[in-house]
Amino acid sequence: MKLVFEKGYAGRRLELVAPLDVPEEKLDRAFLREKGPRLPQMSETEISRHYTELAGRTHGVNDGFYPLGSCTMKYNPKVNERAAALPGFTGIHPLQPEGTCRGALEVLQLAEQYLCEITGMDAMTFEPAAGAHGEFTGLLLIKAWHVRRGDTRRTKIIVPDSAHGTNPASAAMCGYEVVSIPSQADGCVDLEKLKAAVGEDTAGLMLTNPNTVGLFDKNILEITRIVHEAGGLCYYDGANLNAVMGIARPGDMGFDVVHLNLHKTFSTPHGGGGPGSGPVGCKEFLAPFLPGQGTEESIGRVKMFYGNFLVVVKALAYILTLGKEGIPEAAANAVLNANYMKAKLSDVYEMAYPGPCMHEFVMTLEGLKKKAGVSAMDIAKSMLDYGIHPPTMYFPLIVHEALMVEPTETEPKETLDQAVEALHEIYRKALENPEALHGAPYKTPIGRPDEVKAARKPVLRYHWEE
Ligand SMILES: *Cc1c(COP(=O)(O)O)cnc(C)c1O
């Protein structure tokens, strides 16, 4: 397919801007370009076809199954987009008088109330623009609380190795020393290792739960007790609340701070770098430290105004549509779908952790690689030929040749069955003709790009031939 710059003909154009109907203002020459920009010259039909063709070359939740673990690529009701597009929400300015935007303030207040109820927290900020930004904000709350009490010896944050990669990164960004503790063979936190790691220098613990191998830590109450007894606070990475929302609450498990990813669990589509929202909830004693409180203790702003407000509108629309019964039902279906696929695949695929999982599960292709030389990468690439987006690959790092599958609650049984069938067929091919899999995918517009070069030396500009 040609690039848009390689298309078009001199003089062909499309007039979308209405003729000038106000007096023309002449700009100072200093601000003018010497030559006009070189833009492709095309008709509306040509442009429309160009972008439609481009769209056909990608894969989104509207195209097919998208079981990308730890990302929750689910179908988000389009009606929530409508709610966020209402002119009363899109046309307001963050500095306009409060009396003129009561509805928007009510959205923030209601969303805070419901999300606090879902997480078991007392107060929340919507400023953080994404999950990792929320982690950073939450850790600043923990830090501010220790410092306020004059306890400056607490310089370490404990992070189990089953945490999401952003956890240690956020702790380091906050100036903390990261103490990594290994998981047990069953994927849960090793309590003895945790006891040995806590002390007077522990500022807190960050726990991803369900963790990156899709398991709910069965010792969660014991974990928060150990950290609290040592004088630390407990942070809950709730980015993947899909499995537990409306069923179990971080606040009841002993956590002091939690962040959510509204752009995973609460109905904002993501994946194109679009606006996200990582609200941070906390217990009462930390509330004065929240951003934008106007209190002396506040950590200050982490983003202008009210954060990505329209994402909050979608989250509220989602919560109100599903209601008190629908939210736990969605969570239960997410867990059911993951366990259904896990059970169906267990006959040939090796699971990294046996037994029931939460909303996602991790397979290890280490055995197949040894046996047939077929890697997790080969399997993932082959799935593209079946119209399925590959699962998350080579993550979490604690599992070798990992494929991490998250079907989500919005997929029907038929889709799961088709995916299982495809994976079984790919497995057979891997044993019969491993060579063929090294070349997959065969049916996509692009086969295997050089991923390192694409990431390190991206071509982001078109260079015109003069
Ligand atoms: C996605 C994710 C994050 C990071 O969220 P971003 O919005 O990408 O910054 C953190 N923790 C977990 C468990 C996640 O799945």
The ligand as a Tripos MOL2 file, in Angstrom:
@<TRIPOS>MOLECULE
LIG
   15    15     1     0     0
SMALL
NO_CHARGES

@<TRIPOS>ATOM
      1 C1         -1.5600   -1.6370   32.5430 C.3       1 LIG1
      2 C2         -1.0670   -1.8070   33.9050 C.ar      1 LIG1
      3 C3         -0.3490   -0.7740   34.5490 C.ar      1 LIG1
      4 C4          0.0750    0.5000   33.8550 C.3       1 LIG1
      5 O1         -0.9900    1.2770   33.3900 O.3       1 LIG1
      6 P1         -0.7430    2.3960   32.2710 P.3       1 LIG1
      7 O2         -2.0540    3.0720   32.1150 O.co2     1 LIG1
      8 O3         -0.2810    1.6760   31.0490 O.co2     1 LIG1
      9 O4          0.3150    3.3370   32.7890 O.co2     1 LIG1
     10 C5          0.0250   -0.9890   35.8560 C.ar      1 LIG1
     11 N1         -0.2590   -2.1330   36.5020 N.ar      1 LIG1
     12 C6         -0.9380   -3.1410   35.9060 C.ar      1 LIG1
     13 C7         -1.2300   -4.3900   36.6790 C.3       1 LIG1
     14 C8         -1.3650   -3.0170   34.5920 C.ar      1 LIG1
     15 O5         -2.0090   -4.0250   34.0080 O.3       1 LIG1
@<TRIPOS>BOND
     1     1     2 1
     2     2     3 ar
     3     2    14 ar
     4     3     4 1
     5     3    10 ar
     6     4     5 1
     7     5     6 1
     8     6     7 2
     9     6     8 1
    10     6     9 1
    11    10    11 ar
    12    11    12 ar
    13    12    13 1
    14    12    14 ar
    15    14    15 1
@<TRIPOS>SUBSTRUCTURE
     1 LIG1         1 GROUP 0 **** ****
